[in-house]
Amino acid sequence: MSAAEATATRPVLEIRDLAVHFGGVKAVDRLSMRLDEGRIYGIIGPNGSGKSTLLGAVTRLTPLTSGEILFDGEPFHTVHASQIAAKRIARTFQTVRLLPDVSVRDNIQLGADAARGDVDERRGWWARNFGTHTSPAVASAIARTRLGGFEDYRPAEMSYGTQRRVEIARALALDPRLLLLDEPTAGMNQRERGEISTLLKELRDEGLTQLLVEHDVQMMVDTCDYVFAMNLGTVIAQGRPEDVVRDPQVQEAYLGKKFRHA
Amino acid sequence: MSDFYAANLVLIQSTFIGILLALSVQVPMRAGVFSFAGAGSYGIGAYVSAILVLKTGMPSLLAILISGIVAMVVGLLLGLLVAHLGGLYLAMATVSFDLIVSVLAINGGDLTGGVTGLFGVLSDVTIFHLIGLALLGIVGVALTERGRVGRRVDAVRDDPELAQSVGISVRRYRLAAFVVSGLLGSVAGSLNSLVRSTISPSDIGFSLIVLALTMIIVGGAQSWKGAVLGAVIFTWLPPLLAGFGQLQHVVYGVIVATAAIFVPGGLYGIYSEARYRRTRAKRKPPQGEAPAHEQALAISVPNGDAGRSA
């Protein structure tokens, strides 16, 4: 990235010299990243390379050993896990995590419940907490993830790919500034993956910054503007996705091994 | 009606007290907090109210209010101490709390009346007070099952990590469960000693924990409706079983065991499941979706790398 480009956009998330150690295991070590507004970033890397630990650190579920995380230029690593939603950081999980006994609508509403500055904020305290209304953000998230018709379904009645879309819808209902997606297309078929990729690019064009962890290299190349390749807890290559996947170091750490098994 | 009322006054009173006791266990259960501290709060309410009315002549409702506040504070302190524990460990810690309350009652000297307890707690609590307070408790708990608060309690129970990611302070909700449980249990206990005009350690011991738990297991912990159902059943069942003579405890035990094994969601669980099945059967699947087929496929594609190369 040129100096002119760097000043034109401002970082939404900045990670400086991050380390997360579990005893002697350096899950993440000397890792720095910069995420500018309105772009899709991807993280690739073999299992155990520290991708999930990194997401854990950013969502404040995993304590840092050292280093700094800045969100919007403000120190972020002291924020409690339950406060990241108030900063409009939304995430999806590696395994689908939906409430089993409530409808798709209510699962997505859970994200809208956390949104600030939403139309709900202007409702009275009573209606906001005990009312059974559905936020406008839910309808729009359902439309965007093409979940129309599923509103009254419970998670167990739907395919895995559809459940994944509910997770993404819940994150969108939060009206995020930064969206963290942990393997969003796992368990989806080719058509569904294409749809998700298209959706993420639409969201990017509306200015939403995204950080995507994926195994599907083709999906990453199709979707991301910028890719970080991780191995052994640190970034071994970064840049345009096409360049990163051709990097010999990356091929050896990740793709080579994967393609041998394929 | 009035004949029935006069003949069954004690059971009718016990029903409303039982509802509040059951709610004091149902509220934390629903939030995923396996706390039986409601029984200990019942003891606190029973003794504090009895002592206040007996020793100071305080009006009953004020005594109920003060003991409620005491139990909420104790509940909060207990929560701060044990809320981070999970599952069985939390259950054991709260059972210990209940037993500590009993031990304090037994060894409280003149204040608590020792093993024999306190007698002659005269009060002006009527059936209308019982109905009013039980209704207040039901309405309050029902509200926490609605809307945003209801969803958030569901999330805290089913997936605390997910709950945090959508901005819910899991710790605060768990602590609130302890406080609300303390209040409900305390009001139940207060009403018991004020209505019966007596309280002794045998009223608040281990059997009370078992009773409260039984009500919730058979009624269902997912909703206040389950708690009410359980409270009604286990207030009226023992007298009905009296006809079995010596066998009544066996029959009682079989009913509880059957419910625990075959109806894990309780009676309310059966009802809500049936209602859900009815609505599910009525609706049509959305266009382009073949749930049954894709469902089977989804199971074979778990989270790993299999089948996902580029």
HADDOCK unambig.tbl for C-alpha pairs under 7 A between the chains (distance, minus, plus):
assign (segid A and resid 81 and name CA) (segid B and resid 164 and name CA) 5.91 0.50 0.50
assign (segid A and resid 81 and name CA) (segid B and resid 165 and name CA) 6.70 0.50 0.50
assign (segid A and resid 82 and name CA) (segid B and resid 164 and name CA) 4.24 0.50 0.50
assign (segid A and resid 82 and name CA) (segid B and resid 165 and name CA) 5.95 0.50 0.50
assign (segid A and resid 82 and name CA) (segid B and resid 167 and name CA) 4.48 0.50 0.50
assign (segid A and resid 82 and name CA) (segid B and resid 168 and name CA) 5.47 0.50 0.50
assign (segid A and resid 82 and name CA) (segid B and resid 169 and name CA) 5.40 0.50 0.50
assign (segid A and resid 83 and name CA) (segid B and resid 167 and name CA) 5.55 0.50 0.50
assign (segid A and resid 84 and name CA) (segid B and resid 165 and name CA) 6.94 0.50 0.50
assign (segid A and resid 84 and name CA) (segid B and resid 167 and name CA) 6.68 0.50 0.50
assign (segid A and resid 85 and name CA) (segid B and resid 165 and name CA) 6.20 0.50 0.50
assign (segid A and resid 85 and name CA) (segid B and resid 166 and name CA) 5.44 0.50 0.50
assign (segid A and resid 85 and name CA) (segid B and resid 167 and name CA) 4.83 0.50 0.50
assign (segid A and resid 86 and name CA) (segid B and resid 167 and name CA) 6.38 0.50 0.50
assign (segid A and resid 95 and name CA) (segid B and resid 303 and name CA) 6.64 0.50 0.50
assign (segid A and resid 97 and name CA) (segid B and resid 162 and name CA) 6.98 0.50 0.50
assign (segid A and resid 99 and name CA) (segid B and resid 155 and name CA) 6.62 0.50 0.50
assign (segid A and resid 99 and name CA) (segid B and resid 158 and name CA) 6.49 0.50 0.50
assign (segid A and resid 110 and name CA) (segid B and resid 151 and name CA) 6.72 0.50 0.50
assign (segid A and resid 110 and name CA) (segid B and resid 166 and name CA) 6.98 0.50 0.50
assign (segid A and resid 111 and name CA) (segid B and resid 166 and name CA) 5.77 0.50 0.50
assign (segid A and resid 113 and name CA) (segid B and resid 148 and name CA) 6.55 0.50 0.50
assign (segid A and resid 114 and name CA) (segid B and resid 166 and name CA) 5.78 0.50 0.50
assign (segid A and resid 114 and name CA) (segid B and resid 167 and name CA) 5.73 0.50 0.50
assign (segid A and resid 128 and name CA) (segid B and resid 148 and name CA) 6.98 0.50 0.50
assign (segid A and resid 129 and name CA) (segid B and resid 147 and name CA) 6.11 0.50 0.50
assign (segid A and resid 129 and name CA) (segid B and resid 148 and name CA) 4.96 0.50 0.50
assign (segid A and resid 129 and name CA) (segid B and resid 149 and name CA) 5.58 0.50 0.50
assign (segid A and resid 130 and name CA) (segid B and resid 143 and name CA) 6.45 0.50 0.50
assign (segid A and resid 130 and name CA) (segid B and resid 146 and name CA) 5.38 0.50 0.50
assign (segid A and resid 130 and name CA) (segid B and resid 147 and name CA) 4.52 0.50 0.50
assign (segid A and resid 130 and name CA) (segid B and resid 148 and name CA) 5.97 0.50 0.50
assign (segid A and resid 130 and name CA) (segid B and resid 149 and name CA) 6.37 0.50 0.50
assign (segid A and resid 131 and name CA) (segid B and resid 147 and name CA) 5.05 0.50 0.50
assign (segid A and resid 132 and name CA) (segid B and resid 146 and name CA) 6.90 0.50 0.50
assign (segid A and resid 132 and name CA) (segid B and resid 147 and name CA) 4.67 0.50 0.50
assign (segid A and resid 149 and name CA) (segid B and resid 286 and name CA) 5.05 0.50 0.50
assign (segid A and resid 150 and name CA) (segid B and resid 286 and name CA) 6.62 0.50 0.50
assign (segid A and resid 157 and name CA) (segid B and resid 291 and name CA) 6.67 0.50 0.50
assign (segid A and resid 158 and name CA) (segid B and resid 291 and name CA) 5.62 0.50 0.50
assign (segid A and resid 158 and name CA) (segid B and resid 295 and name CA) 6.65 0.50 0.50
assign (segid A and resid 159 and name CA) (segid B and resid 291 and name CA) 5.95 0.50 0.50
assign (segid A and resid 159 and name CA) (segid B and resid 294 and name CA) 5.30 0.50 0.50
assign (segid A and resid 159 and name CA) (segid B and resid 295 and name CA) 4.79 0.50 0.50
assign (segid A and resid 159 and name CA) (segid B and resid 298 and name CA) 6.09 0.50 0.50
assign (segid A and resid 160 and name CA) (segid B and resid 295 and name CA) 6.97 0.50 0.50
assign (segid A and resid 160 and name CA) (segid B and resid 298 and name CA) 5.23 0.50 0.50
assign (segid A and resid 186 and name CA) (segid B and resid 303 and name CA) 6.70 0.50 0.50
assign (segid A and resid 187 and name CA) (segid B and resid 298 and name CA) 6.59 0.50 0.50
assign (segid A and resid 187 and name CA) (segid B and resid 301 and name CA) 5.66 0.50 0.50
assign (segid A and resid 187 and name CA) (segid B and resid 302 and name CA) 6.80 0.50 0.50
assign (segid A and resid 216 and name CA) (segid B and resid 308 and name CA) 6.47 0.50 0.50
assign (segid A and resid 216 and name CA) (segid B and resid 309 and name CA) 6.09 0.50 0.50
assign (segid A and resid 216 and name CA) (segid B and resid 310 and name CA) 5.33 0.50 0.50
assign (segid A and resid 217 and name CA) (segid B and resid 310 and name CA) 5.62 0.50 0.50
assign (segid A and resid 218 and name CA) (segid B and resid 310 and name CA) 5.26 0.50 0.50
